[in-house]
Amino acid sequence: MLHTFQVRLCLSLALLLLGSGCSKSPSPESNTQKSGTEPELKFKFQNITESSGVHATYDNGRDAGFYAILESMGGGVGLFDLDKDGFTDLVFPGGGKLIKGDPPSLEGLPLQCYRGLGDMKWSDTSSLTGLGQPQRYTHGVSIADFNNDGFDDILVTGYGGVDLWENNGDGTFFQVAEQAELIDDSWSTSAGWGDLDGDGSLDLYLTHYVDWSFDNNPKCPSPSPSHDEDVCPPRRFEGLDDALFRSTGNGKFQDMSEAWGLAKKGKGLGVVLADIDNDFDLDIYVANDTVDNFLYINDGTGKLEESALLTGCAVDFEGKTNGSMGLEFFDFDGDLLGDLWVTNYEHESAALYRNQGDGNFLHMSQDAGVSAVGDLFVSFGTLTRDFDGDADLDIAIANGHVIYHPNKSTFEQQSTLLENKGDQKFQRAAFDDTSFFSERHVSRGLAGGDLDRDGRTDLVFTVLNGTAQILRNETAIKGERIRLKLIGTADNRNAIGARVVLHASKGDRVHFVIGGGSYLSSSEYDCDFYVVDEGTEFSATVFWPSGMMQKLNNLKPATDYFVVQGEANPMQQATR
């Protein structure tokens, strides 16, 4: 019966595709326009890595020659203000080494923490913070204030366990995973925080990948005729069950994976927690590699129903599973509903699932002009922000292959930025030859924030066996920014699960505060809106995770605000 249902659903999806048109979107391969004219260089990101003081590297252990699928994952980055001094700090997993021996083993490399000094400068404080201690082979970073004490904490994923670093409030951290009973001995990749049962405390979702081990490390032929061996594809392995931990509210966690209804045998690489159906509880979307993606709809108590296939966001427009990695949740078409954005493997369409508002999603990649991105690249971390300040959201993507010697592509690849053209379509942005976006890297993690407090979103990319890249956004901004930093009191401190609607003369627009997102990485939680020639005063409505609504009036452009849950007047932080 299930098989019959799946076939019928795939046929329905195919009919929907035919109804919406099957035109192939233009290839994003070239930065030149078809007319032969020089492309407009609208976006400018200056690579300031050398002068920044950031020398964070990720080592995947390739030099041991195991060709292990473990080496493909890479590492992420976390952006947060660890000491509440107003400057953005950075934390990077170090990866690890694969050690030959009898038996072979893994050796973890320490986290790397950089304290923000202002003016796009950072200082390595890994040892001073207590984070510079080798733990395990690491991948991901998820930042949140898990104990609601006002200071963001760090969750680190990796092979054989997770590390939870509690922020002591004095610039140092203490490892509390065992004390918090956060015991997970699987292979974790991405993680996302969110209050799933509405008790005000943050629960934790962990994606698990495949059953690789040194005992299960098959030898796979290289697709390149000039090489004998390469990394095995994920289809050679069995998927692992994800994990879900409920916060008990006293600094401890309880494994609720089975009780709350998690599906079996995913190959999880990305996760996002958001109120996907606008019913004031958090739902979960999971990016899986070569098996159906998961969509968990929350009944309000934390119990979940997996419904991705039923709602149209499990597979692509042909009914095929993809190699999905990175995730975002944003409103691309201005209907105030959150849409799902998924980065995928090469020769697969990058997936943009439009929220239809009735609990269903429609694969819109071809219509939106984004499907061709997947023809060329293996895409991982991703971020949706208004990089040019024109009141719509653009998309940045980190690209890089997973096998060392691909036959019809390259290991190092260009990362991409897709400009929102304002008509529900995207176009690959052009850059000059000196830009990071014109260079080739093996990029993995991607996070963003206003690192220099100039009103623009800057970017941090991580690179496999290379140095993280810090990009300062120097794009000419069309509008002015209103930034809202939400502080939960009855709800979780980070306000994960909230949505904010800005009311403006050219139409309302929405920002979702999500848990997880991108790939192995955490961005700032701030809500940014840009207004372009729309007046001097605005209002907004905050829909807190618990359902509480809070109206904000007299908001001014070029101003940052702290918004404390339940307080009538937001506190103005700074005006530019």
C-alpha positions in Angstrom: 0.0 0.0 0.0 2.8 2.4 0.9 4.5 1.7 -2.4 1.3 2.4 -4.3 0.9 5.7 -2.5 4.4 6.8 -3.3 4.0 6.0 -7.0 0.7 8.0 -7.1 2.3 10.9 -5.3 5.2 11.0 -7.7 2.8 11.0 -10.7 0.9 13.9 -9.1 4.2 15.8 -8.7 5.0 15.2 -12.3 1.6 16.6 -13.4 2.1 19.6 -11.2 5.5 20.1 -12.9 3.9 19.9 -16.4 1.3 22.4 -15.3 3.8 24.9 -14.2 6.0 24.6 -17.3 9.2 22.6 -17.9 11.6 25.3 -19.2 15.2 24.8 -18.2 16.6 27.7 -16.2 19.7 29.5 -17.6 23.0 28.0 -16.7 24.8 29.9 -13.9 28.2 28.7 -15.3 29.4 32.0 -16.6 29.6 35.5 -15.1 29.1 37.0 -18.5 25.6 37.7 -19.9 24.3 36.0 -23.1 24.3 39.3 -25.0 28.1 39.5 -24.8 28.0 42.7 -22.7 30.0 42.9 -19.5 27.9 41.8 -16.5 26.9 44.3 -13.8 29.2 43.9 -10.8 26.5 44.8 -8.3 27.8 42.9 -5.3 31.2 43.5 -3.7 32.7 41.3 -0.9 36.3 42.1 0.1 38.3 39.2 1.4 40.0 40.6 4.6 41.2 37.2 6.0 44.9 38.1 5.9 44.4 41.3 7.9 41.7 39.9 10.2 43.9 37.9 12.6 41.8 34.8 11.9 43.9 31.8 10.9 41.4 29.0 11.6 41.9 25.8 9.6 40.0 22.6 9.3 42.0 19.3 8.8 40.1 16.3 7.6 43.0 13.8 7.9 43.3 13.1 4.2 47.1 12.7 4.4 46.7 9.2 6.0 45.3 7.8 2.7 42.2 6.1 4.0 39.8 7.7 1.5 37.2 7.6 4.3 33.8 9.2 3.8 34.4 10.8 7.1 36.9 13.1 5.3 34.1 14.5 3.0 32.1 16.3 5.7 34.4 19.2 6.6 33.6 21.7 9.4 31.4 24.7 10.1 31.6 28.0 11.9 29.7 29.7 14.7 29.1 33.5 15.1 28.1 34.9 18.5 29.0 37.4 21.1 30.5 35.2 23.8 31.3 38.1 26.3 28.5 40.6 25.4 30.9 43.3 24.5 29.1 44.1 21.2 31.6 42.5 18.9 31.0 39.2 17.0 33.2 36.3 18.1 34.0 33.2 16.0 34.4 29.6 16.8 35.6 26.8 14.4 35.8 23.0 14.8 39.3 21.7 14.0 38.5 18.3 12.5 40.9 15.6 13.2 43.5 13.1 12.1 43.1 9.5 10.9 45.9 7.5 12.4 47.3 4.3 10.8 47.9 1.5 13.2 46.6 -1.8 14.5 43.9 -0.9 15.0 43.7 2.5 13.2 42.2 5.4 15.3 40.9 9.0 15.2 42.6 11.9 16.9 40.6 15.1 17.4 41.9 18.6 16.9 40.9 21.5 19.2 38.3 24.1 18.6 39.6 27.5 17.5 38.0 30.6 19.1 38.6 34.2 18.0 37.4 37.1 20.1 36.2 40.1 18.2 38.1 43.4 18.7 36.1 45.6 16.3 37.1 47.0 12.9 37.1 43.4 11.4 39.9 42.3 13.7 40.0 39.2 15.9 42.4 37.7 18.5 42.9 33.9 19.0 41.6 33.2 22.5 41.3 29.4 22.1 43.4 28.7 25.1 42.1 31.5 27.3 38.5 30.5 26.8 39.2 26.8 27.6 38.0 25.7 24.2 41.5 24.8 22.9 41.4 21.3 24.2 41.4 18.3 21.8 38.2 16.3 22.2 37.1 14.3 19.2 37.0 14.4 15.4 34.6 17.4 15.0 32.3 18.8 12.3 29.6 21.2 13.3 28.8 24.1 15.6 25.4 25.1 17.0 25.2 28.2 19.1 22.3 28.9 21.6 21.7 29.9 25.2 20.6 26.4 26.3 20.3 27.3 30.0 18.7 30.7 29.5 21.3 32.5 31.6 22.0 35.3 29.0 25.2 33.9 27.6 25.3 31.8 24.4 26.7 28.2 24.7 28.4 26.0 22.1 27.3 22.6 20.9 29.9 20.8 18.8 29.1 17.7 16.7 31.5 15.0 15.5 32.3 11.3 15.2 31.5 9.4 18.4 29.8 12.0 20.4 29.0 15.7 21.0 30.5 18.3 23.2 28.4 20.9 25.1 30.5 24.0 26.2 28.7 26.1 28.8 29.5 29.7 28.8 30.6 30.8 32.3 29.8 34.5 31.5 33.4 35.5 32.1 34.8 34.7 28.6 35.5 31.0 29.5 33.7 27.8 28.8 33.3 24.4 30.6 32.5 21.1 29.0 29.2 19.8 30.5 27.9 17.2 28.0 28.3 14.3 30.5 27.0 16.4 33.4 23.9 17.4 31.3 23.3 13.7 30.4 23.7 14.6 26.7 25.1 11.3 25.7 25.3 10.5 22.0 27.9 8.1 20.7 26.9 8.2 17.1 28.3 10.1 14.1 26.6 13.6 14.3 26.9 16.3 11.7 24.5 19.2 12.0 22.5 20.3 15.1 19.6 22.6 15.8 18.2 24.1 19.0 14.5 24.8 19.6 11.7 24.5 22.2 9.6 21.7 20.8 7.3 21.2 23.8 6.7 24.8 24.7 8.2 24.7 28.2 10.6 27.6 27.6 13.7 25.5 27.5 15.7 24.6 24.3 15.6 21.0 23.1 18.2 19.7 20.7 18.0 17.8 17.4 21.1 16.0 16.1 21.4 14.7 12.6 23.3 11.4 12.2 25.0 10.3 9.0 26.0 6.8 8.0 27.5 3.6 9.6 31.1 4.3 8.5 33.9 3.0 10.7 37.4 1.7 10.2 35.9 -1.8 10.1 33.4 -0.6 7.4 35.7 1.4 5.1 35.3 -0.2 1.7 37.6 0.5 -1.1 35.9 2.3 -4.0 37.3 3.0 -7.5 37.9 6.6 -8.5 35.7 8.1 -11.3 38.9 9.6 -12.7 40.8 7.2 -15.1 44.1 8.6 -13.7 43.4 7.5 -10.1 42.7 4.1 -8.6 40.8 4.9 -5.4 38.6 7.6 -4.0 36.0 8.3 -1.3 33.0 6.0 -1.4 29.5 7.4 -2.1 27.0 7.4 0.7 24.9 4.7 -1.0 27.6 2.2 0.0 26.5 2.7 3.7 23.5 2.3 5.8 21.9 5.5 7.3 21.8 6.1 11.0 18.9 7.2 13.2 18.9 10.9 14.2 18.5 11.9 17.9 16.3 14.3 19.7 17.0 15.4 23.3 14.5 17.2 25.5 15.7 19.8 28.0 14.3 19.0 31.4 14.8 22.6 32.4 17.4 22.0 35.1 20.5 21.8 32.8 19.9 18.1 31.9 18.6 16.4 28.8 16.4 13.3 28.1 16.6 11.3 24.9 13.1 11.5 23.3 14.0 10.2 19.8 11.6 7.3 20.0 8.9 8.8 22.2 8.6 11.9 20.0 8.4 9.9 16.8 11.7 10.2 14.9 11.9 8.3 11.6 14.5 5.6 11.1 17.6 5.4 8.9 18.1 8.9 7.6 21.5 10.1 6.4 21.2 13.5 8.0 23.5 16.4 7.0 21.3 19.5 7.7 18.5 20.5 10.0 16.3 23.5 10.5 13.8 24.2 13.3 11.1 26.7 12.6 7.3 27.2 12.8 6.8 25.9 9.3 3.0 25.8 9.5 2.4 29.0 11.5 0.7 27.2 14.4 2.9 28.5 17.2 5.1 25.4 17.7 8.4 24.4 16.2 8.5 21.9 13.3 11.7 20.2 11.9 13.0 19.8 8.4 16.0 17.5 7.8 18.3 17.3 4.8 19.2 13.7 4.1 21.8 12.4 1.7 20.4 10.1 -1.0 17.3 9.2 0.9 14.0 11.2 1.4 14.3 14.4 3.4 12.2 14.5 6.6 9.5 17.0 7.6 8.3 16.7 11.2 5.1 18.5 12.0 4.7 19.2 15.8 1.4 18.6 17.6 2.4 21.3 20.1 3.6 18.9 22.8 6.8 17.8 21.1 5.3 14.7 19.4 6.2 14.7 15.7 4.6 13.3 12.6 6.9 12.8 9.6 5.1 14.1 6.6 7.6 15.2 3.9 6.4 12.9 1.2 2.8 13.7 1.9 3.4 17.5 1.8 5.7 17.5 -1.3 9.1 18.3 0.2 10.8 14.9 0.5 12.1 14.5 -3.1 12.7 16.7 -6.2 10.4 17.6 -9.0 11.0 14.2 -10.7 10.2 12.3 -7.5 13.9 11.4 -7.0 15.8 11.6 -3.8 18.7 14.0 -3.7 22.1 14.4 -1.9 20.9 17.2 0.3 23.2 19.1 2.6 22.4 22.7 3.5 19.1 24.4 4.6 17.4 27.7 5.0 13.8 28.8 5.8 12.8 32.1 4.4 10.0 33.9 2.5 11.2 34.2 -1.1 7.9 35.3 -2.7 6.6 37.9 -0.2 3.5 36.0 0.9 4.7 35.9 4.6 4.9 32.1 4.5 8.3 30.4 5.1 9.7 28.5 2.2 12.3 25.7 2.2 15.6 26.1 0.5 17.9 23.0 0.1 21.4 22.7 -1.4 22.1 19.4 -3.2 24.7 17.4 -5.0 25.9 18.1 -8.5 23.6 17.2 -11.4 20.7 17.7 -9.1 18.4 20.7 -8.9 19.0 23.0 -5.9 15.6 22.7 -4.2 13.2 25.7 -3.5 10.0 24.4 -2.0 7.3 27.0 -2.0 5.0 26.9 1.0 1.4 26.8 -0.4 -0.2 27.8 2.9 -2.3 24.6 3.1 0.3 22.4 4.6 1.8 21.5 1.2 4.9 22.5 -0.7 5.6 23.0 -4.4 9.0 22.5 -6.0 9.7 25.9 -7.6 13.4 25.7 -8.6 12.9 25.8 -12.3 10.4 28.7 -12.2 12.7 30.6 -9.8 15.8 30.1 -11.9 17.8 28.3 -9.3 17.8 24.7 -10.5 20.9 25.1 -12.7 23.1 25.7 -9.7 23.0 22.0 -9.0 24.1 21.2 -12.5 27.6 22.5 -11.8 28.3 22.4 -8.1 28.3 20.2 -4.9 26.6 22.7 -2.5 26.8 22.8 1.2 26.4 25.8 3.6 23.9 28.4 2.6 22.5 31.7 3.9 19.5 33.9 2.9 20.1 37.6 3.6 19.4 40.9 1.9 23.0 41.5 0.9 22.3 44.6 -1.2 19.7 46.1 1.0 16.9 46.3 -1.6 14.2 44.7 0.6 14.4 41.1 -0.7 16.5 38.1 0.3 19.4 36.9 -1.7 21.1 33.5 -1.3 24.8 32.7 -0.7 26.1 29.1 -1.2 29.3 27.3 -0.3 30.5 24.8 -2.9 33.1 22.1 -3.1 33.3 18.5 -4.2 33.2 15.5 -1.9 35.5 13.2 -3.9 39.1 14.1 -4.5 39.3 13.3 -8.2 35.9 13.9 -9.9 35.8 13.0 -13.6 33.7 15.7 -15.0 34.1 18.4 -12.4 36.7 19.8 -10.1 37.4 19.2 -6.4 37.8 23.0 -5.8 34.7 25.0 -6.9 33.5 28.5 -7.0 31.0 29.5 -4.3 27.9 31.4 -5.5 25.6 34.2 -4.7 22.1 34.3 -6.2 20.5 37.7 -6.5 16.8 38.0 -5.8 15.5 39.9 -8.8 12.2 40.8 -7.0 9.9 38.9 -9.4 10.2 35.5 -7.6 13.3 34.7 -9.7 17.0 34.6 -8.8 20.1 35.2 -11.0 23.7 34.3 -10.3 25.6 37.4 -9.3 28.7 38.4 -11.2 32.1 39.2 -9.6 35.4 40.4 -10.9 38.3 38.0 -11.1 39.8 39.0 -7.8 36.7 38.1 -5.8 36.5 35.1 -3.5 33.4 34.2 -5.5 35.6 33.9 -8.6 38.2 31.7 -6.9 37.9 27.9 -6.4 37.9 26.4 -2.9 36.6 23.3 -1.2 34.0 25.2 0.9 31.8 23.6 3.4 30.4 25.8 6.3 28.9 29.2 5.8 27.6 31.7 8.4 26.8 35.4 8.3 26.4 38.5 10.4 27.2 42.2 10.5 30.8 41.7 11.7 31.8 45.4 11.4 28.4 46.9 12.4 28.1 48.9 9.2 24.6 47.7 8.4 25.6 45.0 5.9 25.8 41.2 6.3 29.3 39.9 6.0 30.2 36.2 5.4 32.5 33.5 6.9 33.2 30.4 4.8 35.1 27.4 6.0 37.4 25.5 3.7 38.4 21.8 3.7 42.1 21.5 4.6 42.4 25.3 4.3 41.9 28.6 6.1 38.5 30.0 6.8 37.7 33.0 4.7 36.3 36.3 6.1 34.4 38.4 3.6 33.4 42.0 4.3 30.3 43.1 2.5 31.1 46.4 0.6 28.1 46.3 -1.6 26.3 49.7 -2.2 23.2 49.3 -0.1 20.0 50.7 -1.6 18.0 51.1 1.6 18.4 51.5 5.4 18.3 48.7 7.9 16.1 48.2 10.9 17.6 45.5 13.2 15.6 43.8 15.9 17.4 41.6 18.5 14.8 39.6 20.3 15.3 38.6 23.9 12.9 36.0 25.2 11.8 35.9 28.8 8.8 33.6 29.0 10.1 31.9 25.8 13.7 30.8 25.2 16.3 33.6 25.4 17.3 33.4 21.7 13.6 33.6 20.6 14.1 30.6 18.3 10.8 29.9 16.7 9.7 33.5 16.6 8.6 35.4 13.5 8.7 39.1 13.0 6.5 41.0 10.5 7.6 44.5 9.6 4.8 46.7 8.4 5.9 49.0 5.6 4.2 51.1 2.8 5.5 48.8 0.1 4.2 45.7 1.8 4.8 43.6 4.9 7.8 41.4 5.1 8.7 38.6 7.5 11.8 37.3 9.3 11.9 33.8 10.9 14.2 33.1 13.9 15.3 29.6 13.2 17.3 26.9 14.9 20.0 25.1 12.9 20.1 26.0 9.2 23.0 26.3 6.7 25.5 23.3 7.1 27.4 22.6 10.3 27.2 26.3 11.1 25.4 29.0 13.2 24.7 32.6 12.2 23.6 35.6 14.3 19.9 35.4 15.4 19.2 39.1 14.7 16.2 40.1 12.5 17.2 42.5 9.8 14.8 44.4 7.5 15.8 46.9 4.8 13.5 49.7 3.8 13.9 51.6 0.6 12.2 55.1 0.3 9.3 54.0 2.5 9.2 56.7 5.1 10.8 57.5 8.5 8.7 55.4 10.9 7.6 51.8 10.9 5.9 49.3 13.0 6.4 45.5 13.5 4.6 42.6 15.1 6.6 39.9 17.0 4.9 36.5 17.1 6.8 34.8 20.0 7.1 31.0 20.0 4.5 30.6 22.7 1.9 32.5 20.6 2.3 35.9 22.4 2.0 38.9 20.0 3.9 42.0 20.7 3.4 45.2 18.7 6.4 47.6 18.1 5.8 51.1 17.0 7.9 54.1 16.0 10.7 52.1 14.6 13.2 54.2 12.7 15.5 53.2 9.8 19.3 52.9 10.4 18.6 51.8 13.9 19.2 48.7 16.0 16.8 47.7 18.8 16.8 45.3 21.7 13.3 43.8 22.0 12.6 42.2 25.3 9.6 39.9 25.4 6.6 41.7 27.1 8.2 45.1 27.3 6.2 47.8 25.4 9.1 49.9 24.2 12.2 48.4 22.5 15.5 49.8 23.6 17.4 51.7 20.9 20.9 50.3 20.7 22.6 52.5 18.1 21.8 54.8 15.2 23.9 55.2 12.1 
